[in-house]
């Protein structure tokens, strides 16, 4: 399979989408780790897949992400802020303030 990059800055993807691609390519997070001295890109794919298996991405669906993106359209969030919220699923106000630049100034009445 050959992947063609049409625009390397064309868009941002969620951790869910990365996980789907890696699993679709056959990355198996259950494979034992291979010593890091080899430079096989598949090793990186397995390591990323393992990390994403314990992230919020494993509990998400494309429908959930799409519904969230639709729900926050009325807020003045950047694409990067929306992506970070989807990927990190902040559970505290402090975490939201870390993600959303100038949060208090932008969202205070």
N, C-alpha and C positions, 0 to 999 in steps of 0.2 A: 504494500500500500504506500503510495506517495502522497505526501501532504504538500500542498502549494500554499504559500503565504502570499495573499493578495495585497494586504495592507498590514504591516507589522504593528501599527498603532490603531488598527481599525476598531477595536473595542475591548472592553474589559470582560473577563469571564469569572464566574463564581467558582468557589471551591467545589460545589456540586458538579458543575460542568467539567472541571478538571478530573474529578473522581470518575465521572461517567466515561470520559475519554480514555483514562488509564485502564479502567476495567474492560472497556471495549477493545483495547489493544492487547489485553491478556495479562496485565499486571496483576499478580496474585499476592495480596498482602500476607498470605499465610506461608509463603515460601521463606525458608530460613535465610538469614542474611548472608551474603557472599562477602568475603573479605574486601575491604575498600581499595586494595591495591589494583584491582582490575578497573578499567575505565569504561566499562560497558554501560551505555545509557539506560539499559533496562534495569540496572541496579538502582539508579536514581528514581526511576518510575516506581519501583517496588517500595522504596523508602517513602516517597511522597504519598503513595497509595496507603501505606500503613499509617502515616500521620493523619491523612484525611479520614481514615476509618474511625478515628477517635475524636473527630471534630463535629461541629453541628451539621456539616454537609451530609453526613450519613443519615440524618433524620429528616432531611429536606427532600422535597419533590420539586420538579420544574413548576408545577401548578402553584405550590406554596410561594416560591420565589416570585413568580409572575404576579400573584395576588398582592404580595407585599409591595412590589414595584408600582403597581397600579394604586395601592392605598396611599403611598407617600408622594405621589405626583404633585399634590397641592402644596407640598413643603418645598422650600428652596434648598434642596440637598443636591450636592454635586454627584456626578456618577460615581466618583471614588468613595464618597461618604455612604451612598446607598450600598455599594459593593461591600464595604467594610462592615456595615450593619448586617448584611445578609451572611457574610462569612464568619463574623465573630459572635453574632447574636448577643449583644450586650444586655446584661440583666440589672445594671445599676446606672443611676444617673451620672455617676463619675465616669463610667466607661463610655457613655454617650458623649459626654463633654470631651473626652479624649479623641473620639472619632470625628465629631462635628466641630470644625473650626469656628471659633467665635460663637459658639452655641447660644450662650446667654444673650448676647447682643442681637443675634439674628432671630431668636424665637421668643423674646420677652415682649409683652404687650406695651 
